Amino acid sequence: MAERLTGSSAEESPKPQPSTSRRRYKATNMAFEEIVEMVSILRSEDYDGKKGPYTRPNMRKDKIMASVVTALEAKFGTKRAKDQLRKWWSDLKSREPEQYWRIKKLLKKVSTCCVFLLRYLTYMLIHIFFV
């Protein structure tokens, strides 16, 4: 009789159904380098639309955020949802303006150093080849 009960209960147990909900990623803290990378991409792509009116701004923002997701996954190996990054960007600007200011200052410093380095290397190449 015990065999009969275990056999029938195994046959009647429902099989797990695939979930129809969207995949959720664990919201872990972002490293400072990840935040800097995200801010760099969002500012260079004009995510907030400060440089002019755009047609279909929601589609444009969604496309930019998708590129941020792929860039962060490629560079740091962490996959994050677009909604998480969108909320992080909003919180960074509204709740943590000091950190946002530090990141903008860092990005400005990096860009000026790159420009200076590029000018110096160009000068050196011209000097080597043409003088």
C-alpha positions in Angstrom: 0.0 0.0 0.0 2.9 2.4 0.7 4.2 1.8 -2.8 0.9 2.6 -4.2 0.7 6.0 -2.4 4.2 7.1 -3.3 3.7 6.0 -6.9 0.4 7.9 -7.3 1.7 11.0 -5.5 4.7 11.1 -7.9 2.4 11.0 -10.9 0.0 13.7 -9.6 2.7 16.2 -8.6 2.5 19.2 -10.9 5.5 19.9 -13.1 7.1 23.3 -12.7 5.7 25.9 -15.2 8.1 28.4 -16.7 7.6 31.8 -15.3 6.0 34.4 -17.5 7.3 37.4 -15.4 10.3 39.4 -16.4 13.7 38.3 -15.1 14.7 40.3 -12.0 18.3 41.0 -11.2 19.5 41.3 -7.6 20.0 44.9 -6.7 23.6 45.0 -5.4 25.5 48.1 -4.7 27.4 49.6 -7.6 31.1 50.2 -7.4 32.3 53.8 -7.9 33.9 52.8 -11.2 30.5 51.5 -12.4 28.8 54.7 -11.5 31.5 56.7 -13.2 31.1 54.6 -16.4 27.3 55.0 -16.3 27.5 58.7 -15.8 30.0 59.1 -18.5 27.8 57.3 -21.1 24.6 59.1 -20.0 26.2 62.5 -20.2 28.0 61.9 -23.5 24.7 60.6 -25.0 22.7 63.6 -23.5 20.3 61.3 -21.7 18.5 64.2 -20.1 17.9 65.9 -23.4 19.5 69.2 -22.4 21.1 69.8 -25.8 17.9 70.1 -27.7 14.5 68.8 -28.4 14.5 65.2 -29.7 11.8 63.3 -31.6 10.5 60.3 -29.6 12.5 61.0 -26.4 11.3 57.9 -24.6 12.5 55.5 -27.3 15.8 57.4 -27.4 16.2 57.2 -23.6 15.4 53.4 -23.7 18.0 52.9 -26.4 20.7 54.8 -24.4 19.9 52.9 -21.2 20.2 49.6 -23.2 23.6 50.6 -24.3 24.6 51.4 -20.7 23.4 47.9 -19.6 25.5 46.2 -22.3 28.6 48.5 -21.6 28.4 47.7 -17.8 28.0 44.0 -18.4 31.0 44.0 -20.9 33.3 46.0 -18.7 32.4 44.8 -15.2 30.5 41.5 -15.7 27.4 42.6 -13.8 24.1 42.5 -15.5 21.6 45.1 -14.3 18.1 45.9 -15.3 17.4 49.2 -17.1 14.9 50.2 -14.4 17.5 49.8 -11.7 20.0 51.9 -13.6 17.3 54.5 -14.4 16.4 54.8 -10.7 20.1 54.9 -9.7 20.6 57.8 -12.2 17.6 59.7 -10.8 18.7 59.1 -7.2 22.2 60.2 -8.0 21.1 63.5 -9.3 18.4 64.3 -6.7 19.5 62.6 -3.5 23.3 62.5 -3.9 24.3 65.8 -5.6 27.8 65.8 -3.9 28.7 62.4 -5.4 27.3 63.5 -8.8 29.4 66.7 -8.6 32.5 64.6 -7.8 31.9 62.3 -10.7 31.4 65.2 -13.1 34.6 66.8 -11.9 36.5 63.5 -12.3 35.2 63.1 -15.9 36.1 66.7 -16.7 39.6 66.1 -15.4 40.0 62.9 -17.3 38.8 64.5 -20.6 41.2 67.5 -20.2 44.1 65.1 -19.5 43.3 63.1 -22.6 43.1 66.2 -24.7 46.5 67.4 -23.3 48.0 64.0 -23.9 46.7 63.8 -27.4 48.1 67.3 -28.2 51.5 66.4 -26.7 51.7 63.1 -28.7 50.7 64.9 -31.9 53.4 67.5 -31.3 56.0 64.8 -30.7 55.0 62.8 -33.8 55.2 65.9 -35.9 58.5 66.8 -34.4 59.9 63.3 -35.0 58.7 62.8 -38.5 59.1 66.3 -40.0 62.0 67.9 -38.1 
